[in-house]
Amino acid sequence: MKNLKINNRFTAELAADPDETNEIRQVKNTVFSYVNPTKPSKPKLVHVSKEVAELVGISEDEIESESFLNAFSGTEILPETRPYAMCYAGHQFGNWAGQLGDGRAINLTEVEHNNQFFTLQLKGAGKTPYSRTADGLAVLRSSVREYLCAEAMYYLGVPTTRSLSLMLSGDEVLRDILYNGNPAYEKGAIVCRVAPSFIRFGSFEMLTARNELNNLKDLVEYTIKHYFPEIKGEPKDQYLEFFKTVADKTREMILNWQRVGFVHGVMNTDNMSIHGITIDYGPYGWLENYDPNWTPNTTDSQNRRYRFGNQPQIAQWNLYQLANALYPLINEAEPLEKMLESFINDFDSDYKNMFLSKLGLFTSTDADSKLIAGLETVLQLSETDMTIFFRNLSHIQKTDSIETALEKIKDAFYVPEEISGEILAAWTKWFAVYIERLNAEELSGQVRSEKMNLINPKYVLRNYMSQLAIDAADKEDYSLIDELYLLLQKPYDEQPQYEKWFAKRPDWARSKVGCSMLSCSS
């Protein structure tokens, strides 16, 4: 990796843990701890993103090298770097959890390429002082999901971390996949994740909770200086503008989640990036049938705090916690409160426009909110696949009858025979309003359809698709990982050669572990 331009701004400018022993402990008066990855016994490269490699300054020839394998499996440390784990706290499922930190993630270094900065981080590379009772390792199952999902989200246009590489460690890792007392050994794996930084809401929460206000000020000013250099003015004004920028970026991220039907599953404040990018792909999922109350996370199955329909409200709640963390530097609640109050109002306005665009409506009327609410209701009367419904909606023409319109979206119904009686009447009523509204638009059918197909993806990474790739990879067949990787690079294209993936969840996946039920276990 001779072309990697190493830059250690984070470790050079912020407070380091003076204790360099890799022992699990409470780490105070610091922002990070130096720690080396655990050397894997027999690392093997499973997949690599050549695009991400080029993005950070790694050539195609270097990808094939032993030095690449060694660096991104944690076997060897890159020259002129000192890997580290970050100290942060968080609220988990609404409760203060205290110190958390990088328990199974180790930041290798920061690199600069083409005037952009990227942090390279290994997930599953071993124990750190923040591992608590865990081993800091990850398994193939969760690593395949993270590797594929981050890239899928990028090509969907959703702000996200990127995936550089997926490797097997050669070691067995003991995991209890559903936390039900049945642990089993699984193949260990390591993913290299790439982001501008991995600074989280919880990074600031930790420092404020411990009254480490000098470190808090240093971290905020470091973040503004390097990642939001457009923010100028007096310190207090900068801190407020920083918060507003994070809120705006978070709102945009959540809006995109709702657009494509993505459910993060574990929106704890330690899993929220200050860059407004999706991080920490654990028990995530895409809506199959449209259900605002659905969450893929078994840990959240009772209260459904992180359900699809509640993600905007949780984002606002998490921003409240960030505001509380920044308050000691601002000492004025009113401007923060105004920004927080406007978050949902701004989101609702953006959501309406986004949803209308999914319907192929690019003007607005007073009756549109009722049209949207009506669809959200009727979609839930019988299981209706969100992705297929919105994609096929682009086929409907202004001159179509209600019967023709229903015929064009019928493949989205999981139980077609249920579309009768009152349910059919509800659909008929909604389509009558929709077709009338469609005729008020000036766009031609072809232009409108093309615009809709750039908003409504044809292909998303459904959980059962990931599980098929995991099952094959467990047998050392990585072809499905590559097929899905290629498919998901063009999620808005027709890709007729991959038409088999434009399909509803199969019956066998309805209750299969890994397809409908997921835990935080990795």
Secondary structure, DSSP 8 states (H G I E B T S, - for coil): -TT-EEE-HHHHHS-B-S--S-------S-SEEE------SS-EEEEE-HHHHHHHT--HHHHTSHHHHHHTTTSS--TT---EEE--EEEETTEEEEE---SSEEEEEEEEETTEEEEEEEESB---TT-TTS-SBEEHHHHHHHHHHHHHHHHHT--B-EEEEEEEEEEEEEE-TTSSS--EEEEEEEEEEEES---BHHHHHHHHHTT-HHHHHHHHHHHHHHH-TT--SSHHHHHHHHHHHHHHHHHHHHHHHHHHTEE-S---GGGBBTTS-B---SS-EE-SB--TT---BGGGTTT-TT-GGGHHHHHHHHHHHHHHHHHHHH--HHHHHHHHHHHHHHHHHHHHHHHHHHTT--S--TTHHHHHHHHHHHTTTS-BBHHHHHHHHTT--TT--HHHHHHHHGGGBSSGGGSSHHHHHHHHHHHHHHHHHHTT--S-HHHHHHHHTTTS-S----HHHHHHHHHHHTTT--HHHHHHHHHTTSTTS--GGGGGGSS---GGGSS-BTTTBB-S--
